[in-house]
């Protein structure tokens, strides 16, 4: 197992190298430039040349790439052009917010998706099954940003039940230890701050988790339908195995492999797909900061953040592969 994990980590090196080339080319292909975005409409040619010379953007592209890779290998991701703070510092200031939001969205998607998919499969062909299928289709097709605006308008603007933006109300004087506001409120005993952070998570988590929820429902339904008609399930029924044992050990556990794969993929997509959700709800995570960096042509932030997200995505997929052997003893990583 350790050898397999080591091999997968080594394979991450050429993957990140290829990504760095594509990322560098994409960032440099954006219209305009960081100097124009930084100086605004009144930027003079002399001022633009001065900024480009300051950050090395006037050098040949190959020289810029080699310099960037050299610094990257030394752990230097550069500094933000807009804030002048190191990219690593900017990332880890905002990463807890995005992780907290992704966990909330994943809990919502998995907590409802697996039971709903299993319930639909057990009632295959009935109106409840058709309703679950229609629900999953609607969840997949509706755009995230549109759903986010609808949720915000109904529950925050019209009803006033939930906050419309941010991570915490300004009236809350909370102590932040780890950057995870809910956890910070729990460990410090400031339960009002923890509850306020949870309320701020509800709407963006619902918007972000809807598509993963719909996908998990469909995959769970299809997997359970396939497993419950397998020979070993019919044999278990013929031998008089208890229905609860049959459901939990024979059907649900064996149906989990494709579901776990889907959850792993959706977890990585949640981190990268938080851009629109965080922007709509003014949620201060890496997604909203990435959106701001695109408009500001903040090259170091764009390059560094996307590399970090790619590493997180690869590690999540590795964790999913390792979990296979824990779920199904027949699966052994060669």
VMD Tcl script that draws the C-alpha trace (Angstrom):
set ca {
  {0.00 0.00 0.00}
  {2.76 2.45 0.92}
  {4.60 1.62 -2.31}
  {1.45 2.35 -4.31}
  {0.94 5.66 -2.55}
  {4.58 6.57 -3.26}
  {4.14 5.76 -6.96}
  {1.00 7.85 -7.17}
  {2.77 10.78 -5.55}
  {5.65 10.45 -8.02}
  {3.18 10.46 -10.91}
  {1.93 13.78 -9.57}
  {5.23 15.43 -10.60}
  {4.84 15.14 -14.42}
  {1.14 15.99 -14.05}
  {1.93 19.23 -12.25}
  {4.71 20.00 -14.73}
  {2.29 19.70 -17.66}
  {-0.27 21.76 -15.77}
  {2.31 24.46 -15.11}
  {2.98 24.85 -18.84}
  {-0.72 25.06 -19.72}
  {-1.40 27.37 -16.79}
  {1.45 29.72 -17.67}
  {0.30 29.91 -21.30}
  {-3.35 30.48 -20.32}
  {-2.56 33.24 -17.84}
  {-0.34 35.07 -20.34}
  {-3.09 34.74 -22.99}
  {-5.60 36.73 -20.91}
  {-6.48 40.03 -22.59}
  {-4.86 43.08 -21.07}
  {-2.20 42.68 -18.42}
  {-1.54 43.14 -14.72}
  {-0.03 46.58 -15.23}
  {-3.11 47.94 -17.00}
  {-5.44 46.29 -14.45}
  {-3.38 47.65 -11.57}
  {-2.97 51.20 -12.86}
  {-6.50 51.56 -14.24}
  {-7.76 53.47 -17.25}
  {-5.35 56.37 -16.73}
  {-2.28 54.19 -17.08}
  {0.41 55.83 -19.18}
  {2.78 53.81 -21.40}
  {5.68 54.81 -19.15}
  {3.89 53.64 -16.02}
  {2.94 50.34 -17.70}
  {6.55 49.75 -18.73}
  {7.71 50.51 -15.19}
  {5.29 47.99 -13.64}
  {6.16 45.33 -16.23}
  {9.85 45.82 -15.53}
  {9.25 45.66 -11.78}
  {7.54 42.24 -11.99}
  {9.59 40.92 -14.91}
  {6.69 40.82 -17.38}
  {8.81 42.53 -20.05}
  {11.17 39.55 -20.31}
  {10.82 36.75 -22.88}
  {8.11 34.21 -21.98}
  {10.57 31.30 -21.74}
  {12.72 33.26 -19.31}
  {9.64 34.16 -17.25}
  {8.55 30.50 -17.13}
  {11.99 29.20 -16.13}
  {12.25 31.86 -13.41}
  {8.77 31.00 -12.12}
  {9.45 27.24 -12.06}
  {12.77 27.79 -10.30}
  {11.10 29.80 -7.56}
  {8.25 27.29 -7.39}
  {10.67 24.43 -6.70}
  {12.07 26.46 -3.82}
  {8.59 26.96 -2.35}
  {8.37 30.58 -3.50}
  {5.03 31.20 -5.21}
  {5.64 34.91 -5.51}
  {3.57 37.77 -4.13}
  {0.19 39.11 -5.12}
  {0.38 42.13 -7.39}
  {-2.76 43.61 -5.79}
  {-2.16 43.01 -2.08}
  {1.67 42.64 -2.14}
  {1.37 39.70 0.26}
  {2.92 36.28 -0.49}
  {0.67 33.97 -2.50}
  {1.10 31.19 0.07}
  {-0.09 33.53 2.84}
  {-3.08 34.65 0.77}
  {-3.98 31.03 0.01}
  {-3.87 29.77 3.59}
  {-5.79 32.81 4.82}
  {-8.70 31.85 2.57}
  {-8.33 28.07 2.30}
  {-10.13 27.29 5.62}
  {-13.20 29.21 4.40}
  {-13.41 27.20 1.18}
  {-12.76 23.90 2.99}
  {-15.48 24.71 5.53}
  {-17.91 25.54 2.73}
  {-16.96 22.41 0.76}
  {-17.44 20.18 3.82}
  {-20.87 21.69 4.46}
  {-21.86 21.21 0.81}
  {-20.53 17.63 0.84}
  {-22.40 16.75 4.05}
  {-25.58 18.09 2.45}
  {-24.99 16.19 -0.81}
  {-23.96 12.87 0.74}
  {-26.40 13.00 3.66}
  {-29.35 13.35 1.31}
  {-28.00 11.84 -1.92}
  {-27.16 8.32 -0.73}
  {-30.41 7.70 1.22}
  {-32.50 9.22 -1.58}
  {-30.75 7.17 -4.28}
  {-31.10 3.98 -2.23}
  {-34.75 4.74 -1.49}
  {-35.47 5.33 -5.18}
  {-33.77 2.07 -6.19}
  {-35.72 0.06 -3.62}
  {-38.95 1.48 -5.12}
  {-37.91 1.07 -8.72}
  {-40.66 1.90 -11.20}
  {-42.92 3.62 -8.67}
  {-43.79 7.30 -8.56}
  {-41.25 7.91 -5.80}
  {-38.51 6.55 -8.05}
  {-39.62 8.75 -10.94}
  {-39.73 11.76 -8.60}
  {-36.14 11.13 -7.46}
  {-34.99 10.84 -11.09}
  {-36.71 14.11 -12.03}
  {-35.22 15.82 -8.97}
  {-31.72 14.67 -9.93}
  {-32.17 15.88 -13.51}
  {-33.29 19.32 -12.33}
  {-30.38 19.47 -9.89}
  {-27.84 18.70 -12.62}
  {-29.23 21.12 -15.20}
  {-29.79 24.23 -13.06}
  {-26.74 26.57 -13.11}
  {-25.04 27.08 -9.76}
  {-24.97 30.87 -9.97}
  {-28.68 31.00 -10.88}
  {-29.62 28.76 -7.96}
  {-27.41 30.86 -5.68}
  {-29.22 34.06 -6.68}
  {-32.63 32.40 -6.21}
  {-31.75 31.09 -2.75}
  {-30.29 34.44 -1.75}
  {-33.34 36.36 -2.96}
  {-35.90 34.08 -1.28}
  {-34.31 33.18 2.05}
  {-32.14 36.25 2.67}
  {-33.87 39.16 0.95}
  {-37.58 38.26 1.03}
  {-37.89 36.08 4.13}
  {-34.84 37.31 6.04}
  {-34.26 33.90 7.57}
  {-30.60 33.58 6.68}
  {-27.67 35.97 6.12}
  {-26.97 36.93 2.54}
  {-23.19 37.21 2.49}
  {-19.93 36.82 4.37}
  {-18.80 34.20 6.90}
  {-19.89 35.87 10.11}
  {-21.96 38.81 11.27}
  {-20.00 41.96 12.19}
  {-21.75 42.07 15.59}
  {-20.12 38.76 16.56}
  {-16.84 39.28 18.43}
  {-15.39 35.81 17.81}
  {-11.98 34.35 18.56}
  {-10.42 32.77 15.46}
  {-7.83 30.10 16.20}
  {-7.75 27.79 13.18}
  {-9.61 29.83 10.57}
  {-12.50 27.34 10.58}
  {-15.17 29.54 12.14}
  {-17.56 26.77 13.20}
  {-14.80 24.74 14.83}
  {-13.26 27.84 16.41}
  {-16.57 28.69 18.03}
  {-16.88 25.15 19.43}
  {-13.38 24.84 20.88}
  {-13.46 28.33 22.41}
  {-16.93 27.86 23.87}
  {-18.32 30.73 21.79}
  {-21.34 28.79 20.61}
  {-23.14 31.90 19.39}
  {-20.25 32.50 16.98}
  {-20.35 28.85 15.85}
  {-24.10 29.04 15.23}
  {-23.75 32.32 13.36}
  {-21.05 30.75 11.14}
  {-23.34 27.78 10.44}
  {-26.16 30.14 9.41}
  {-23.78 31.87 6.99}
  {-22.88 28.47 5.51}
  {-26.42 27.28 4.81}
  {-27.24 29.13 1.57}
  {-23.83 28.82 -0.16}
  {-23.61 25.15 0.88}
  {-27.05 24.44 -0.58}
  {-26.13 26.17 -3.84}
  {-22.73 24.49 -4.10}
  {-23.95 21.03 -3.07}
  {-26.97 20.75 -5.36}
  {-25.15 19.38 -8.41}
  {-23.10 16.84 -6.38}
  {-26.34 15.83 -4.64}
  {-28.08 15.16 -7.95}
  {-25.13 13.17 -9.28}
  {-24.81 11.10 -6.09}
  {-28.55 10.29 -6.22}
  {-28.27 8.99 -9.78}
  {-25.09 6.98 -9.18}
  {-26.41 5.46 -5.93}
  {-29.70 4.53 -7.57}
  {-28.01 2.90 -10.56}
  {-25.48 1.04 -8.40}
  {-28.08 -0.30 -5.95}
  {-30.30 -1.41 -8.84}
  {-27.40 -3.37 -10.27}
  {-26.34 -4.95 -6.97}
  {-29.77 -5.91 -5.66}
  {-30.29 -8.16 -8.68}
  {-26.93 -9.91 -8.26}
  {-26.75 -13.67 -7.67}
  {-25.33 -13.41 -4.15}
  {-28.24 -11.19 -3.08}
  {-30.78 -13.71 -4.37}
  {-28.82 -16.48 -2.63}
  {-28.91 -14.53 0.62}
  {-32.66 -14.10 0.32}
  {-33.09 -17.83 -0.38}
  {-31.05 -18.72 2.72}
  {-33.22 -16.47 4.90}
  {-30.67 -13.76 5.66}
  {-32.21 -11.01 7.78}
  {-33.47 -8.07 5.66}
  {-31.34 -5.56 7.59}
  {-28.20 -7.64 7.03}
  {-29.12 -8.09 3.39}
  {-29.55 -4.34 2.91}
  {-26.46 -3.22 4.80}
  {-23.86 -5.92 4.08}
  {-24.99 -7.39 0.79}
  {-26.50 -4.47 -1.13}
  {-25.43 -1.09 0.23}
  {-21.80 -1.96 1.00}
  {-21.21 -3.53 -2.41}
  {-22.93 -0.63 -4.14}
  {-20.65 1.93 -2.49}
  {-17.56 1.65 -4.73}
  {-18.89 3.75 -7.64}
  {-20.57 6.09 -5.15}
  {-17.29 6.66 -3.27}
  {-15.56 7.36 -6.59}
  {-18.23 9.92 -7.43}
  {-17.96 11.53 -3.99}
  {-14.19 11.82 -4.38}
  {-14.47 13.47 -7.78}
  {-17.19 15.82 -6.56}
  {-15.12 16.79 -3.53}
  {-12.33 18.00 -5.80}
  {-14.84 19.80 -8.00}
  {-16.38 21.50 -4.96}
  {-13.07 23.19 -4.18}
  {-12.57 24.34 -7.76}
  {-16.26 25.07 -8.36}
  {-16.65 27.41 -5.42}
  {-15.73 30.44 -7.55}
  {-19.28 31.33 -8.59}
  {-20.88 30.44 -5.27}
  {-18.38 32.41 -3.21}
  {-18.68 35.37 -5.57}
  {-22.50 35.51 -5.32}
  {-22.48 35.27 -1.52}
  {-19.36 37.45 -1.05}
  {-17.83 34.51 0.78}
  {-14.13 35.21 1.45}
  {-12.63 31.94 0.21}
  {-10.14 31.02 -2.48}
  {-12.89 30.96 -5.13}
  {-13.93 34.58 -4.74}
  {-10.29 35.67 -4.52}
  {-9.53 33.76 -7.74}
  {-12.36 35.62 -9.47}
  {-10.96 38.95 -8.27}
  {-7.49 37.91 -9.42}
  {-8.74 37.11 -12.92}
  {-10.15 40.62 -13.31}
  {-7.00 42.13 -11.81}
  {-4.72 39.93 -13.97}
  {-2.91 38.96 -10.78}
  {-0.65 36.36 -12.42}
  {1.15 35.08 -9.30}
  {-2.12 34.46 -7.45}
  {-3.76 32.72 -10.41}
  {-0.77 30.46 -10.97}
  {-0.21 29.65 -7.31}
  {-3.85 29.07 -6.37}
  {-4.53 26.77 -9.32}
  {-1.41 24.72 -8.55}
  {-2.58 24.37 -4.93}
  {-6.06 23.30 -6.07}
  {-4.58 20.72 -8.45}
  {-2.49 19.22 -5.63}
  {-5.55 19.06 -3.36}
  {-7.59 17.40 -6.12}
  {-4.89 14.76 -6.73}
  {-4.56 13.99 -3.01}
  {-8.34 13.60 -2.68}
  {-8.40 11.11 -5.57}
  {-5.54 9.20 -3.94}
  {-7.47 9.03 -0.67}
  {-10.50 7.68 -2.56}
  {-8.41 4.93 -4.17}
  {-6.95 3.93 -0.82}
  {-10.43 3.80 0.73}
  {-11.53 1.11 -1.75}
  {-9.73 -1.64 0.15}
  {-11.37 -0.50 3.39}
  {-14.87 -0.63 1.91}
  {-14.51 -3.85 -0.05}
  {-11.89 -6.41 1.13}
  {-11.86 -7.94 -2.35}
  {-10.27 -4.81 -3.72}
  {-6.50 -4.79 -3.32}
  {-4.28 -2.11 -4.82}
  {-1.60 -3.86 -6.86}
}
mol new
graphics top color blue
foreach p $ca { graphics top sphere $p radius 0.5 }
foreach p [lrange $ca 0 end-1] q [lrange $ca 1 end] { graphics top cylinder $p $q radius 0.2 }
display resetview
